Amino acid sequence: MSLVNLKSFNDYIMDEFLQEGYVCLDGTCGNGHDTLTMRKLVGKSGKIYSFDIQEDAINSAKELLSSKKLDCENIEFLVDSHEKIDLYVKESIDFAIFNLGYLPGGDKALTTIWDSTKKSLEKTLEIMRKGALLSVTAYPGHEEGYLERNQLKEYLLSLNSKKYNITNLNYFNQKDTAPETFIIEKRK
Ligand SMILES: C[S@@+](CC[C@H](N)C(=O)[O-])C[C@H]1O[C@@H](n2cnc3c(N)ncnc32)[C@H](O)[C@@H]1O
């Protein structure tokens, strides 16, 4: 693992935690890199729900998966907002990842917004089984992302420590606008 970017840290967490057959949620599919990592690790017997509001993003995620010769039968790609999780996910989940912000190289206006991110995280925590993990990476380097990261921190601070363990990886010797990852474990 390298700390050159938080994707590598998230890949490490997924590699350590995910097992064949696990049920996962990708709240922000984008080009599908996290969905791909999850699909490789949970295998054919797992299940992945992968959301994005952009159809183009979902299409490029599908292309990525098929370029790796992985079938997508057990991936439910959903062109919808993650705040509607409860309409689609009717089972408990083992792992969820939210890579907030906008698609690199894409339309910056199509960024995650705290109001809907908060609703989605609340719904995600609800359906996580005990022992499940949620990874949220925030990008405070742009205006909306800065607000979102600050509100995310406030929200996570409000969560009961008897119910959730939360760790935070940040670039300690960099500016306050560097990306940050939060890992939330639903306690057993
Ligand atoms: C940083 S990118 C995700 C990158 C992705 N994880 C990958 O591996 O390529 C953030 C994505 O969130 C999506 N997004 C923004 N608001 C959303 C919402 N309300 N529901 C679902 N996806 C959303 C954007 O369209 C964008 O593709």
The ligand as an SDF file (V2000), in Angstrom:
LIG
                    3D

 27 29  0  0  0  0  0  0  0  0999 V2000
  -15.2450   11.1910   -7.2580 C   0  0  0  0  0  0  0  0  0  0  0  0
  -16.4200   10.5530   -8.3880 S   0  0  0  0  0  0  0  0  0  0  0  0
  -16.4200    8.8340   -8.0120 C   0  0  0  0  0  0  0  0  0  0  0  0
  -15.2470    8.0780   -8.5820 C   0  0  0  0  0  0  0  0  0  0  0  0
  -15.4890    6.5750   -8.5970 C   0  0  0  0  0  0  0  0  0  0  0  0
  -15.5680    6.0220   -7.2840 N   0  0  0  0  0  0  0  0  0  0  0  0
  -14.4740    5.8220   -9.4270 C   0  0  0  0  0  0  0  0  0  0  0  0
  -13.9180    4.8330   -8.9210 O   0  0  0  0  0  0  0  0  0  0  0  0
  -14.2610    6.1860  -10.5900 O   0  0  0  0  0  0  0  0  0  0  0  0
  -17.9580   11.0570   -7.6920 C   0  0  0  0  0  0  0  0  0  0  0  0
  -19.1780   10.5690   -8.4600 C   0  0  0  0  0  0  0  0  0  0  0  0
  -20.3290   10.8530   -7.6730 O   0  0  0  0  0  0  0  0  0  0  0  0
  -21.4060   11.0430   -8.5520 C   0  0  0  0  0  0  0  0  0  0  0  0
  -22.5220   11.6720   -7.8280 N   0  0  0  0  0  0  0  0  0  0  0  0
  -22.7100   12.9760   -7.5140 C   0  0  0  0  0  0  0  0  0  0  0  0
  -23.8650   13.1310   -6.8260 N   0  0  0  0  0  0  0  0  0  0  0  0
  -24.4100   11.8870   -6.7030 C   0  0  0  0  0  0  0  0  0  0  0  0
  -25.6000   11.3860   -6.1090 C   0  0  0  0  0  0  0  0  0  0  0  0
  -26.4530   12.1980   -5.4830 N   0  0  0  0  0  0  0  0  0  0  0  0
  -25.8470   10.0620   -6.1680 N   0  0  0  0  0  0  0  0  0  0  0  0
  -24.9740    9.2250   -6.8070 C   0  0  0  0  0  0  0  0  0  0  0  0
  -23.8320    9.6460   -7.3900 N   0  0  0  0  0  0  0  0  0  0  0  0
  -23.5560   10.9520   -7.3420 C   0  0  0  0  0  0  0  0  0  0  0  0
  -20.8140   11.8830   -9.6670 C   0  0  0  0  0  0  0  0  0  0  0  0
  -21.5990   11.7930  -10.8310 O   0  0  0  0  0  0  0  0  0  0  0  0
  -19.4160   11.2610   -9.7970 C   0  0  0  0  0  0  0  0  0  0  0  0
  -19.3940   10.3030  -10.8300 O   0  0  0  0  0  0  0  0  0  0  0  0
  1  2  1  0
  2  3  1  0
  2 10  1  0
  3  4  1  0
  4  5  1  0
  5  6  1  0
  5  7  1  0
  7  8  2  0
  7  9  1  0
 10 11  1  0
 11 12  1  0
 11 26  1  0
 12 13  1  0
 13 14  1  0
 13 24  1  0
 14 15  1  0
 14 23  1  0
 15 16  2  0
 16 17  1  0
 17 18  1  0
 17 23  2  0
 18 19  1  0
 18 20  2  0
 20 21  1  0
 21 22  2  0
 22 23  1  0
 24 25  1  0
 24 26  1  0
 26 27  1  0
M  CHG  2   2   1   9  -1
M  END
$$$$
